[in-house]
Amino acid sequence: MNIIEAMKERRSVRTFDGEGLNPQQVVEIEKAIDESNSPFGGKLCIRLKKFNLKEGYKPSTYGMIKGAEDFFLLGIGSDEASGLSAGYRFEQVVLRAWQLGLGTCWIAATFKGSDFDKGISWPDGEELKVICPVGVAEKPSMKEKFTRLTLGSKNRKPFNDLFFYKDFKTAVPDHNQFREALEMLRVAPSSTNSQPWRALVDGDTVHFYYKPKSPASVLDTGIGICHFHETEKFYGHEGDFSKKVTLRVPRKICDIL
Ligand SMILES: Cc1cc2nc3c(=O)[nH]c(=O)nc-3n(C[C@H](O)[C@H](O)[C@H](O)COP(=O)(O)O)c2cc1C
């Protein structure tokens, strides 16, 4: 399965077979963690931890996750660069897992941190902000089906509501060079399926923005940019990232004459 197929087919998985990862799968997943990278800097640590369900361990994800033994734990710094990197880097691992036949579900809100990182220390400035089960998917439970329905997880906003050309009124032309990469960004996962990303195409440049909807919006943005970049790399296109911060002055205070 190539990366485009993985992006199109991936869905969040919350019900697992209860078997846990086998040693070969652990090796592959650890390799995916080692190979993941980000242009955004910041502080991020991705760990894979096994919990023994048979010894009575019950992950406290408010009953949302069933049958998972293996979890990623993400220690993330508190600045924007760290959030972008976490989204961008960890989504590479999520997509690799899907290519290996393994399901995952980003979880940023519905877990009790202390249960997961008991006995683990994080580098200075990082704390556990995301967990993610990984394993072989089972038929979704009723609860999982209900969650997906409530979040509208199957749906995405229309392309022309998210992406624009030269100004924020004009649609991206049908044959624009970035159309497929933007389409892959559109199908990316986001917290509560909020899809906060926006993009403006201008010649050979794409400007990325996000509408802050929750603290997870920065993670979502990193995830979306990862999908965009993976598509461009798949087609052998080259490019660079640069960051521009736009400061908006809310009102004019005075003129100096
Ligand atoms: C940063 C982030 C945080 C998320 N947090 C949760 C969560 O706390 N609980 C949960 O059940 N799903 C969570 N999700 C999964 C989203 O609800 C899911 O990605 C979205 O509904 C789209 O569905 P899909 O992933 O199946 O395409 C999260 C996703 C992302 C990207």
The ligand as a Gaussian input file, in Angstrom:
#p B3LYP/6-31G(d) Opt

LIG

0 1
 C       -5.112000      15.761000      17.709000
 C       -6.270000      14.772000      17.754000
 C       -6.892000      14.486000      18.967000
 C       -7.938000      13.545000      19.024000
 N       -8.493000      13.243000      20.253000
 C       -9.446000      12.264000      20.321000
 C       -9.959000      11.884000      21.603000
 O       -9.576000      12.443000      22.642000
 N      -10.891000      10.890000      21.656000
 C      -11.310000      10.236000      20.500000
 O      -12.133000       9.326000      20.585000
 N      -10.842000      10.602000      19.261000
 C       -9.916000      11.588000      19.148000
 N       -9.406000      11.944000      17.919000
 C       -9.880000      11.281000      16.680000
 C      -10.808000      12.207000      15.869000
 O      -12.088000      12.265000      16.471000
 C      -10.896000      11.686000      14.416000
 O       -9.629000      11.793000      13.821000
 C      -11.905000      12.461000      13.579000
 O      -13.216000      12.259000      14.059000
 C      -11.871000      11.989000      12.108000
 O      -12.116000      10.608000      12.028000
 P      -11.078000       9.617000      11.345000
 O       -9.776000       9.727000      12.089000
 O      -11.687000       8.251000      11.479000
 O      -10.902000      10.024000       9.910000
 C       -8.391000      12.900000      17.831000
 C       -7.768000      13.208000      16.611000
 C       -6.718000      14.123000      16.567000
 C       -6.044000      14.404000      15.251000

